[in-house]
Amino acid sequence: MVHPNDRKSVDNAYTKSLQQGRNSYQIEHRVLRKNGEIRTVLEKCEHIRNKSGKVIKSIGMVQDITEQKKLMKK
């Protein structure tokens, strides 16, 4: 689940990418796991368009980058 404090940023990244006619977006944000643990993820999304250019679906992936972020702080 997207961390409640990051929900607006994630929604805005998706919405702006559509409004600006981009084919993709990516954003780093936090997720809140069921056990209460907070993790940092990199989300990447690509919009799939039909022949007329209309977005018909969005597909993507989320990668947990928590450990990489911790190593960068050291």
Buried (B, 14 or more C-beta within 10 A) or exposed (E): EBBEEBEEBBEEBBEEBEEEEEEEBEBEBBBBEEEEEEBBBBBEBBBEEEEEEEEEEBEEEBEEBBEEBEEEEE
